[in-house]
Amino acid sequence: MALKAKVLSQYCKSCGYCVNFCPKKALSFGKERNAIGAFFPVVDLEKCIGCGICATMCPDAALELREEVNNG
């Protein structure tokens, strides 16, 4: 199992810190909005290395690291 970023969309305010600071460019803004109308990022799990920089940089605690379970 590997750690991967998980977006908690309900807390996101679209500041973009996670997208800008990700060293692997694994985050990008999606087309959906949350309850406050903010676009929130989506994670490319193939690119994410689980470093946690996105979660550290997020001022709203809208990202966390979770263990990814392989089903294979």
Backbone as CSV, one residue per row, in Angstrom:
resi,resn,N_x,N_y,N_z,CA_x,CA_y,CA_z,C_x,C_y,C_z
1,MET,0.835,-1.178,0.000,0.000,0.000,0.000,0.883,1.246,0.000
2,ALA,0.406,2.252,-0.689,1.163,3.503,-0.801,0.279,4.668,-0.376
3,LEU,0.895,5.687,0.173,0.158,6.898,0.529,-0.121,7.716,-0.718
4,LYS,-1.329,8.235,-0.796,-1.738,9.086,-1.911,-2.560,10.244,-1.359
5,ALA,-2.532,11.364,-2.059,-3.303,12.532,-1.655,-4.787,12.285,-1.875
6,LYS,-5.590,12.766,-0.937,-7.043,12.688,-1.022,-7.583,14.092,-0.775
7,VAL,-8.395,14.592,-1.688,-8.978,15.928,-1.576,-10.262,15.839,-0.762
8,LEU,-10.371,16.703,0.240,-11.601,16.847,1.016,-12.302,18.085,0.459
9,SER,-13.049,17.871,-0.604,-13.572,18.978,-1.421,-14.405,19.982,-0.641
10,GLN,-15.073,19.540,0.404,-15.939,20.450,1.152,-15.162,21.559,1.857
11,TYR,-13.858,21.399,2.057,-13.043,22.411,2.735,-12.265,23.309,1.769
12,CYS,-12.219,22.955,0.514,-11.398,23.676,-0.464,-11.987,25.040,-0.802
13,LYS,-11.092,26.041,-0.899,-11.494,27.398,-1.282,-10.800,27.846,-2.569
14,SER,-10.228,26.909,-3.300,-9.586,27.163,-4.602,-8.376,28.084,-4.536
15,CYS,-7.607,28.030,-3.466,-6.440,28.924,-3.372,-5.345,28.525,-4.362
16,GLY,-5.257,27.228,-4.686,-4.292,26.767,-5.670,-2.923,26.407,-5.121
17,TYR,-2.713,26.539,-3.810,-1.399,26.204,-3.254,-1.017,24.755,-3.543
18,CYS,-1.952,23.850,-3.384,-1.648,22.430,-3.605,-1.228,22.174,-5.054
19,VAL,-1.950,22.783,-5.976,-1.648,22.618,-7.401,-0.279,23.208,-7.725
20,ASN,0.001,24.385,-7.198,1.254,25.074,-7.505,2.479,24.429,-6.876
21,PHE,2.338,23.847,-5.692,3.496,23.307,-4.991,3.739,21.818,-5.212
22,CYS,2.842,21.117,-5.852,3.038,19.678,-6.082,4.244,19.460,-6.994
23,PRO,5.263,18.748,-6.514,6.471,18.562,-7.317,6.271,17.659,-8.535
24,LYS,5.219,16.855,-8.525,4.954,15.940,-9.638,3.783,16.383,-10.505
25,LYS,3.233,17.564,-10.201,2.085,18.091,-10.949,0.942,17.076,-10.996
26,ALA,0.698,16.454,-9.844,-0.338,15.426,-9.741,-1.720,16.009,-9.450
27,LEU,-1.787,17.297,-9.167,-3.057,17.942,-8.868,-3.405,18.972,-9.933
28,SER,-4.670,19.015,-10.286,-5.165,20.034,-11.212,-6.612,20.319,-10.837
29,PHE,-7.067,21.523,-11.156,-8.446,21.862,-10.828,-9.400,21.151,-11.766
30,GLY,-10.435,20.575,-11.168,-11.467,19.907,-11.945,-12.528,20.896,-12.394
31,LYS,-13.613,20.373,-12.908,-14.698,21.216,-13.416,-15.867,21.295,-12.451
32,GLU,-15.797,20.513,-11.377,-16.875,20.529,-10.387,-16.608,21.592,-9.331
33,ARG,-17.695,22.050,-8.718,-17.604,23.029,-7.630,-18.139,22.386,-6.351
34,ASN,-17.635,22.865,-5.225,-18.148,22.386,-3.949,-19.330,23.246,-3.503
35,ALA,-19.785,23.067,-2.269,-20.977,23.768,-1.779,-20.814,25.280,-1.725
36,ILE,-19.574,25.773,-1.581,-19.372,27.232,-1.542,-19.049,27.805,-2.926
37,GLY,-19.094,26.952,-3.941,-18.870,27.408,-5.307,-17.424,27.397,-5.761
38,ALA,-16.551,26.812,-4.962,-15.128,26.775,-5.306,-14.804,25.540,-6.138
39,PHE,-13.992,25.741,-7.169,-13.466,24.598,-7.904,-12.459,23.910,-6.995
40,PHE,-12.449,22.600,-6.987,-11.502,21.884,-6.152,-10.623,20.978,-7.014
41,PRO,-9.425,20.676,-6.543,-8.500,19.889,-7.355,-8.852,18.408,-7.382
42,VAL,-8.371,17.756,-8.413,-8.432,16.306,-8.516,-6.998,15.787,-8.530
43,VAL,-6.829,14.575,-8.046,-5.508,13.969,-7.927,-5.320,12.934,-9.026
44,ASP,-4.211,13.040,-9.739,-3.812,12.004,-10.690,-3.009,10.987,-9.880
45,LEU,-3.644,9.881,-9.530,-3.010,8.893,-8.656,-1.784,8.235,-9.276
46,GLU,-1.684,8.274,-10.580,-0.494,7.726,-11.249,0.728,8.606,-11.008
47,LYS,0.501,9.915,-10.881,1.600,10.861,-10.678,1.920,11.103,-9.207
48,CYS,0.919,10.964,-8.339,1.092,11.270,-6.919,2.097,10.317,-6.276
49,ILE,3.081,10.902,-5.570,4.101,10.090,-4.887,3.879,10.066,-3.374
50,GLY,2.814,10.688,-2.902,2.479,10.658,-1.488,3.418,11.448,-0.601
51,CYS,4.006,12.502,-1.128,4.988,13.290,-0.367,4.343,14.164,0.700
52,GLY,3.076,14.544,0.511,2.359,15.332,1.492,2.550,16.830,1.402
53,ILE,3.278,17.302,0.407,3.481,18.742,0.270,2.141,19.455,0.069
54,CYS,1.254,18.867,-0.675,-0.056,19.483,-0.914,-0.803,19.682,0.400
55,ALA,-0.826,18.657,1.232,-1.524,18.740,2.520,-0.857,19.748,3.449
56,THR,0.459,19.818,3.412,1.191,20.767,4.248,0.912,22.199,3.829
57,MET,0.830,22.448,2.540,0.642,23.808,2.027,-0.808,24.292,2.125
58,CYS,-1.752,23.399,2.221,-3.168,23.785,2.211,-3.555,24.493,3.513
59,PRO,-3.979,25.762,3.418,-4.359,26.503,4.620,-5.725,26.094,5.183
60,ASP,-6.474,25.294,4.438,-7.824,24.917,4.847,-7.977,23.433,5.193
61,ALA,-6.861,22.712,5.280,-6.878,21.269,5.601,-7.801,20.494,4.662
62,ALA,-7.748,20.845,3.382,-8.607,20.205,2.390,-7.936,19.016,1.700
63,LEU,-6.738,18.663,2.156,-6.058,17.486,1.617,-5.490,16.673,2.765
64,GLU,-5.465,15.369,2.541,-4.838,14.470,3.492,-4.219,13.320,2.730
65,LEU,-3.348,12.598,3.396,-2.756,11.417,2.789,-3.478,10.191,3.309
66,ARG,-3.797,9.297,2.390,-4.461,8.039,2.754,-3.731,6.903,2.067
67,GLU,-3.832,5.744,2.665,-3.248,4.560,2.042,-4.144,4.114,0.890
68,GLU,-3.494,3.919,-0.252,-4.216,3.434,-1.424,-4.176,1.920,-1.400
69,VAL,-5.326,1.309,-1.561,-5.414,-0.144,-1.544,-5.406,-0.654,-2.967
70,ASN,-4.464,-1.530,-3.287,-4.427,-2.154,-4.609,-5.357,-3.354,-4.617
71,ASN,-6.191,-3.409,-5.627,-7.135,-4.523,-5.746,-6.626,-5.586,-6.715
72,GLY,-5.329,-5.710,-6.826,-4.812,-6.672,-7.800,-3.750,-7.546,-7.305
